[in-house]
Amino acid sequence: MILSNRIPYGGITMVKILLVEDNASLRQSLKEIIHLQFTSMVIEEAAEGNEALKKVGTFLPDLIFMDIKLPGKSGLYLTKKIKKDHPKIIIVILTCYDSREYRDAAFECGADRFIAKGALIWQEIEALIRSISSDLDYRTSN
């Protein structure tokens, strides 16, 4: 079970995050912004689909930020596969492709959230991580 290795830190439960993004500078920026607010979050990265699947199997993240267009396997394929094998992992599609078709496809594949990179609000990312942490606290205390 994913929740068995949760560690409380500074009033919140640590969230393990996997960033699946082929753009290295965006991946690094997202990682830095998360670490500014959550200094001891455990963050892993993957630049392409096969690497992402391997990291999911070994790292067992609580939260994945997933690009749609990736080398290897698409983010939509990965989302569907990961949700089938690990339904409790929260997957947020983070993409430049902000169209109704991509949103619908993302949710059909099991994505929990869809955020367009052009509309990315860092406070939304922070709120999402805090919410997940609170949910993990609740689930581990019951």
BANU-652390 format. One record per atom (N, C-alpha, C): residue number from 1; atom name; x, y, z. Coordinates in nm, 2 decimals. Layout:
 pos site      u      v      w
 NUM   CA      X      Y      Z
...
END
This chain:
 pos site      u      v      w
   1    N   0.08  -0.12   0.00
   1   CA   0.00   0.00   0.00
   1    C   0.09   0.12   0.00
   2    N   0.06   0.22  -0.08
   2   CA   0.14   0.34  -0.10
   2    C   0.15   0.42   0.03
   3    N   0.04   0.42   0.12
   3   CA   0.04   0.51   0.23
   3    C   0.12   0.46   0.35
   4    N   0.18   0.34   0.34
   4   CA   0.25   0.29   0.46
   4    C   0.38   0.36   0.49
   5    N   0.44   0.43   0.40
   5   CA   0.57   0.49   0.42
   5    C   0.56   0.64   0.43
   6    N   0.44   0.70   0.47
   6   CA   0.42   0.84   0.48
   6    C   0.50   0.89   0.61
   7    N   0.56   1.00   0.60
   7   CA   0.64   1.06   0.71
   7    C   0.59   1.20   0.73
   8    N   0.53   1.23   0.86
   8   CA   0.49   1.37   0.88
   8    C   0.61   1.46   0.89
   9    N   0.60   1.58   0.84
   9   CA   0.70   1.68   0.84
   9    C   0.64   1.82   0.84
  10    N   0.68   1.90   0.94
  10   CA   0.63   2.03   0.95
  10    C   0.48   2.05   0.94
  11    N   0.41   1.96   1.00
  11   CA   0.26   1.97   1.01
  11    C   0.19   1.91   0.89
  12    N   0.26   1.86   0.79
  12   CA   0.20   1.80   0.67
  12    C   0.27   1.66   0.65
  13    N   0.20   1.57   0.59
  13   CA   0.25   1.44   0.56
  13    C   0.33   1.46   0.42
  14    N   0.45   1.40   0.42
  14   CA   0.53   1.41   0.30
  14    C   0.46   1.34   0.18
  15    N   0.46   1.41   0.07
  15   CA   0.40   1.36  -0.06
  15    C   0.52   1.32  -0.15
  16    N   0.51   1.20  -0.20
  16   CA   0.61   1.16  -0.30
  16    C   0.56   1.20  -0.44
  17    N   0.64   1.28  -0.51
  17   CA   0.60   1.34  -0.64
  17    C   0.69   1.29  -0.75
  18    N   0.62   1.25  -0.87
  18   CA   0.70   1.22  -0.99
  18    C   0.66   1.32  -1.09
  19    N   0.76   1.39  -1.15
  19   CA   0.74   1.48  -1.26
  19    C   0.78   1.41  -1.39
  20    N   0.68   1.40  -1.48
  20   CA   0.70   1.33  -1.61
  20    C   0.68   1.44  -1.71
  21    N   0.80   1.49  -1.76
  21   CA   0.80   1.60  -1.85
  21    C   0.93   1.59  -1.93
  22    N   0.92   1.60  -2.07
  22   CA   1.04   1.59  -2.15
  22    C   1.12   1.72  -2.16
  23    N   1.06   1.84  -2.12
  23   CA   1.13   1.96  -2.12
  23    C   1.20   1.98  -1.99
  24    N   1.33   1.97  -2.00
  24   CA   1.42   1.97  -1.88
  24    C   1.40   2.10  -1.80
  25    N   1.40   2.21  -1.86
  25   CA   1.39   2.34  -1.79
  25    C   1.26   2.35  -1.72
  26    N   1.15   2.31  -1.78
  26   CA   1.02   2.31  -1.71
  26    C   1.02   2.22  -1.59
  27    N   1.07   2.10  -1.61
  27   CA   1.08   2.00  -1.50
  27    C   1.16   2.06  -1.39
  28    N   1.27   2.12  -1.42
  28   CA   1.35   2.18  -1.31
  28    C   1.28   2.29  -1.24
  29    N   1.21   2.38  -1.32
  29   CA   1.14   2.49  -1.26
  29    C   1.03   2.44  -1.17
  30    N   0.96   2.34  -1.21
  30   CA   0.85   2.29  -1.13
  30    C   0.91   2.23  -1.00
  31    N   1.02   2.16  -1.01
  31   CA   1.08   2.10  -0.89
  31    C   1.13   2.21  -0.80
  32    N   1.19   2.31  -0.85
  32   CA   1.24   2.42  -0.76
  32    C   1.12   2.49  -0.69
  33    N   1.01   2.51  -0.76
  33   CA   0.90   2.58  -0.70
  33    C   0.84   2.49  -0.59
  34    N   0.83   2.37  -0.62
  34   CA   0.77   2.28  -0.51
  34    C   0.86   2.28  -0.39
  35    N   0.99   2.27  -0.41
  35   CA   1.09   2.27  -0.30
  35    C   1.09   2.40  -0.22
  36    N   1.05   2.51  -0.28
  36   CA   1.05   2.64  -0.21
  36    C   0.94   2.63  -0.10
  37    N   0.83   2.57  -0.13
  37   CA   0.72   2.56  -0.03
  37    C   0.72   2.43   0.05
  38    N   0.78   2.33   0.00
  38   CA   0.78   2.20   0.07
  38    C   0.93   2.15   0.06
  39    N   1.01   2.20   0.15
  39   CA   1.16   2.18   0.14
  39    C   1.20   2.03   0.15
  40    N   1.12   1.94   0.21
  40   CA   1.17   1.81   0.21
  40    C   1.08   1.71   0.13
  41    N   1.01   1.76   0.04
  41   CA   0.93   1.67  -0.05
  41    C   1.03   1.58  -0.12
  42    N   0.99   1.46  -0.15
  42   CA   1.07   1.36  -0.23
  42    C   1.02   1.37  -0.37
  43    N   1.10   1.42  -0.46
  43   CA   1.06   1.44  -0.60
  43    C   1.16   1.36  -0.69
  44    N   1.10   1.28  -0.77
  44   CA   1.17   1.20  -0.88
  44    C   1.13   1.26  -1.01
  45    N   1.21   1.24  -1.11
  45   CA   1.18   1.29  -1.25
  45    C   1.19   1.18  -1.35
  46    N   1.11   1.20  -1.46
  46   CA   1.13   1.11  -1.58
  46    C   1.11   1.20  -1.70
  47    N   1.19   1.18  -1.80
  47   CA   1.18   1.26  -1.92
  47    C   1.11   1.19  -2.04
  48    N   1.08   1.06  -2.02
  48   CA   1.00   0.99  -2.12
  48    C   0.92   0.87  -2.06
  49    N   0.84   0.82  -2.14
  49   CA   0.74   0.72  -2.10
  49    C   0.79   0.60  -2.03
  50    N   0.89   0.53  -2.09
  50   CA   0.94   0.41  -2.03
  50    C   1.01   0.43  -1.89
  51    N   1.08   0.54  -1.89
  51   CA   1.14   0.58  -1.76
  51    C   1.03   0.61  -1.65
  52    N   0.93   0.67  -1.69
  52   CA   0.82   0.70  -1.60
  52    C   0.76   0.57  -1.54
  53    N   0.73   0.47  -1.63
  53   CA   0.67   0.35  -1.58
  53    C   0.77   0.28  -1.48
  54    N   0.90   0.28  -1.51
  54   CA   0.99   0.22  -1.42
  54    C   0.99   0.29  -1.28
  55    N   0.99   0.42  -1.29
  55   CA   0.99   0.50  -1.16
  55    C   0.86   0.48  -1.08
  56    N   0.75   0.47  -1.15
  56   CA   0.62   0.44  -1.08
  56    C   0.64   0.31  -1.00
  57    N   0.69   0.21  -1.07
  57   CA   0.71   0.08  -1.00
  57    C   0.80   0.07  -0.88
  58    N   0.90   0.16  -0.89
  58   CA   1.00   0.15  -0.78
  58    C   0.98   0.26  -0.67
  59    N   0.94   0.38  -0.72
  59   CA   0.92   0.50  -0.63
  59    C   0.78   0.50  -0.56
  60    N   0.68   0.45  -0.63
  60   CA   0.54   0.46  -0.59
  60    C   0.50   0.60  -0.54
  61    N   0.49   0.69  -0.63
  61   CA   0.46   0.83  -0.60
  61    C   0.31   0.84  -0.55
  62    N   0.28   0.94  -0.48
  62   CA   0.15   0.97  -0.44
  62    C   0.08   1.06  -0.55
  63    N   0.17   1.14  -0.61
  63   CA   0.12   1.24  -0.71
  63    C   0.21   1.24  -0.83
  64    N   0.15   1.25  -0.95
  64   CA   0.23   1.25  -1.07
  64    C   0.18   1.38  -1.15
  65    N   0.28   1.46  -1.19
  65   CA   0.25   1.56  -1.29
  65    C   0.30   1.51  -1.42
  66    N   0.20   1.49  -1.52
  66   CA   0.23   1.42  -1.64
  66    C   0.20   1.51  -1.76
  67    N   0.30   1.52  -1.85
  67   CA   0.29   1.59  -1.98
  67    C   0.21   1.49  -2.07
  68    N   0.14   1.54  -2.17
  68   CA   0.08   1.45  -2.27
  68    C   0.17   1.40  -2.37
  69    N   0.25   1.50  -2.43
  69   CA   0.34   1.46  -2.54
  69    C   0.47   1.43  -2.49
  70    N   0.51   1.30  -2.50
  70   CA   0.64   1.25  -2.44
  70    C   0.71   1.16  -2.54
  71    N   0.84   1.15  -2.54
  71   CA   0.90   1.05  -2.62
  71    C   0.87   0.91  -2.57
  72    N   0.86   0.82  -2.66
  72   CA   0.82   0.68  -2.61
  72    C   0.67   0.67  -2.61
  73    N   0.62   0.66  -2.49
  73   CA   0.47   0.64  -2.47
  73    C   0.41   0.78  -2.44
  74    N   0.29   0.80  -2.48
  74   CA   0.22   0.93  -2.45
  74    C   0.18   0.93  -2.31
  75    N   0.16   1.06  -2.26
  75   CA   0.11   1.08  -2.12
  75    C  -0.03   1.02  -2.10
  76    N  -0.11   1.02  -2.20
  76   CA  -0.24   0.96  -2.19
  76    C  -0.23   0.81  -2.17
  77    N  -0.15   0.74  -2.25
  77   CA  -0.13   0.60  -2.24
  77    C  -0.08   0.57  -2.10
  78    N   0.02   0.64  -2.06
  78   CA   0.08   0.62  -1.92
  78    C  -0.02   0.64  -1.81
  79    N  -0.10   0.74  -1.83
  79   CA  -0.21   0.77  -1.72
  79    C  -0.30   0.65  -1.71
  80    N  -0.35   0.60  -1.83
  80   CA  -0.44   0.48  -1.83
  80    C  -0.37   0.36  -1.76
  81    N  -0.25   0.33  -1.80
  81   CA  -0.17   0.22  -1.75
  81    C  -0.15   0.23  -1.60
  82    N  -0.10   0.35  -1.55
  82   CA  -0.07   0.37  -1.41
  82    C  -0.20   0.36  -1.33
  83    N  -0.31   0.42  -1.38
  83   CA  -0.43   0.42  -1.30
  83    C  -0.49   0.27  -1.29
  84    N  -0.46   0.19  -1.39
  84   CA  -0.51   0.05  -1.39
  84    C  -0.43  -0.02  -1.28
  85    N  -0.30   0.00  -1.27
  85   CA  -0.21  -0.07  -1.18
  85    C  -0.21  -0.01  -1.04
  86    N  -0.22   0.12  -1.03
  86   CA  -0.21   0.20  -0.91
  86    C  -0.32   0.30  -0.90
  87    N  -0.45   0.26  -0.88
  87   CA  -0.56   0.36  -0.89
  87    C  -0.55   0.47  -0.78
  88    N  -0.48   0.46  -0.68
  88   CA  -0.47   0.56  -0.57
  88    C  -0.37   0.68  -0.61
  89    N  -0.29   0.65  -0.70
  89   CA  -0.19   0.76  -0.74
  89    C  -0.27   0.87  -0.81
  90    N  -0.25   0.99  -0.77
  90   CA  -0.32   1.11  -0.82
  90    C  -0.23   1.16  -0.94
  91    N  -0.30   1.17  -1.06
  91   CA  -0.23   1.21  -1.18
  91    C  -0.29   1.34  -1.23
  92    N  -0.20   1.44  -1.24
  92   CA  -0.24   1.57  -1.29
  92    C  -0.17   1.59  -1.43
  93    N  -0.26   1.60  -1.53
  93   CA  -0.21   1.63  -1.67
  93    C  -0.17   1.77  -1.67
  94    N  -0.04   1.79  -1.71
  94   CA   0.01   1.93  -1.72
  94    C   0.06   1.94  -1.87
  95    N  -0.01   2.02  -1.95
  95   CA   0.02   2.02  -2.09
  95    C   0.00   2.16  -2.16
  96    N   0.06   2.17  -2.28
  96   CA   0.03   2.29  -2.36
  96    C  -0.09   2.28  -2.44
  97    N  -0.14   2.16  -2.45
  97   CA  -0.26   2.13  -2.54
  97    C  -0.39   2.15  -2.46
  98    N  -0.43   2.27  -2.45
  98   CA  -0.55   2.30  -2.38
  98    C  -0.68   2.30  -2.47
  99    N  -0.72   2.19  -2.51
  99   CA  -0.84   2.18  -2.59
  99    C  -0.94   2.08  -2.53
 100    N  -1.06   2.09  -2.56
 100   CA  -1.17   2.01  -2.51
 100    C  -1.14   1.86  -2.54
 101    N  -1.08   1.83  -2.66
 101   CA  -1.05   1.69  -2.69
 101    C  -0.95   1.63  -2.60
 102    N  -0.84   1.71  -2.57
 102   CA  -0.74   1.66  -2.48
 102    C  -0.79   1.64  -2.34
 103    N  -0.87   1.74  -2.29
 103   CA  -0.93   1.73  -2.16
 103    C  -1.01   1.61  -2.14
 104    N  -1.10   1.59  -2.24
 104   CA  -1.19   1.47  -2.24
 104    C  -1.11   1.34  -2.24
 105    N  -1.01   1.33  -2.33
 105   CA  -0.92   1.21  -2.33
 105    C  -0.85   1.19  -2.20
 106    N  -0.80   1.30  -2.14
 106   CA  -0.72   1.28  -2.02
 106    C  -0.81   1.22  -1.91
 107    N  -0.93   1.28  -1.90
 107   CA  -1.02   1.23  -1.79
 107    C  -1.07   1.08  -1.82
 108    N  -1.09   1.05  -1.95
 108   CA  -1.13   0.92  -1.99
 108    C  -1.02   0.82  -1.95
 109    N  -0.89   0.86  -1.96
 109   CA  -0.78   0.78  -1.92
 109    C  -0.75   0.77  -1.77
 110    N  -0.83   0.85  -1.70
 110   CA  -0.82   0.84  -1.55
 110    C  -0.75   0.95  -1.48
 111    N  -0.71   1.06  -1.55
 111   CA  -0.65   1.17  -1.49
 111    C  -0.74   1.23  -1.39
 112    N  -0.68   1.28  -1.28
 112   CA  -0.76   1.34  -1.17
 112    C  -0.77   1.49  -1.19
 113    N  -0.68   1.55  -1.25
 113   CA  -0.68   1.70  -1.28
 113    C  -0.62   1.72  -1.42
 114    N  -0.65   1.84  -1.48
 114   CA  -0.59   1.88  -1.61
 114    C  -0.56   2.03  -1.59
 115    N  -0.43   2.06  -1.61
 115   CA  -0.39   2.20  -1.60
 115    C  -0.31   2.23  -1.73
 116    N  -0.35   2.34  -1.79
 116   CA  -0.28   2.39  -1.91
 116    C  -0.16   2.47  -1.86
 117    N  -0.05   2.44  -1.93
 117   CA   0.08   2.51  -1.89
 117    C   0.07   2.66  -1.90
 118    N  -0.01   2.70  -2.00
 118   CA  -0.02   2.85  -2.02
 118    C  -0.10   2.91  -1.90
 119    N  -0.19   2.83  -1.84
 119   CA  -0.27   2.88  -1.73
 119    C  -0.22   2.84  -1.59
 120    N  -0.10   2.79  -1.59
 120   CA  -0.04   2.73  -1.47
 120    C  -0.03   2.84  -1.36
 121    N  -0.09   2.81  -1.25
 121   CA  -0.09   2.90  -1.13
 121    C  -0.02   2.82  -1.02
 122    N   0.10   2.87  -0.97
 122   CA   0.18   2.80  -0.88
 122    C   0.10   2.78  -0.75
 123    N   0.02   2.87  -0.71
 123   CA  -0.06   2.86  -0.59
 123    C  -0.16   2.74  -0.60
 124    N  -0.20   2.71  -0.72
 124   CA  -0.29   2.59  -0.74
 124    C  -0.21   2.46  -0.72
 125    N  -0.08   2.46  -0.76
 125   CA   0.00   2.34  -0.74
 125    C   0.03   2.32  -0.59
 126    N   0.06   2.43  -0.52
 126   CA   0.08   2.43  -0.37
 126    C  -0.05   2.38  -0.30
 127    N  -0.16   2.43  -0.34
 127   CA  -0.29   2.39  -0.28
 127    C  -0.32   2.24  -0.30
 128    N  -0.29   2.20  -0.42
 128   CA  -0.31   2.06  -0.46
 128    C  -0.22   1.97  -0.37
 129    N  -0.09   2.00  -0.35
 129   CA   0.00   1.92  -0.27
 129    C  -0.05   1.92  -0.12
 130    N  -0.09   2.04  -0.07
 130   CA  -0.14   2.04   0.07
 130    C  -0.26   1.96   0.08
 131    N  -0.35   1.96  -0.02
 131   CA  -0.47   1.88  -0.01
 131    C  -0.44   1.73  -0.01
 132    N  -0.35   1.69  -0.09
 132   CA  -0.31   1.55  -0.10
 132    C  -0.25   1.51   0.03
 133    N  -0.16   1.60   0.09
 133   CA  -0.10   1.57   0.21
 133    C  -0.20   1.55   0.32
 134    N  -0.30   1.64   0.33
 134   CA  -0.41   1.63   0.43
 134    C  -0.49   1.50   0.41
 135    N  -0.52   1.47   0.28
 135   CA  -0.59   1.34   0.26
 135    C  -0.51   1.22   0.30
 136    N  -0.38   1.22   0.28
 136   CA  -0.29   1.11   0.33
 136    C  -0.29   1.11   0.48
 137    N  -0.29   1.22   0.55
 137   CA  -0.30   1.22   0.69
 137    C  -0.43   1.16   0.74
 138    N  -0.54   1.19   0.68
 138   CA  -0.67   1.14   0.71
 138    C  -0.67   0.98   0.69
 139    N  -0.62   0.94   0.58
 139   CA  -0.63   0.80   0.55
 139    C  -0.53   0.72   0.64
 140    N  -0.42   0.77   0.68
 140   CA  -0.33   0.69   0.76
 140    C  -0.37   0.69   0.91
 141    N  -0.45   0.79   0.95
 141   CA  -0.50   0.80   1.09
 141    C  -0.62   0.71   1.11
 142    N  -0.69   0.67   1.00
 142   CA  -0.81   0.59   1.02
 142    C  -0.79   0.44   0.99
END
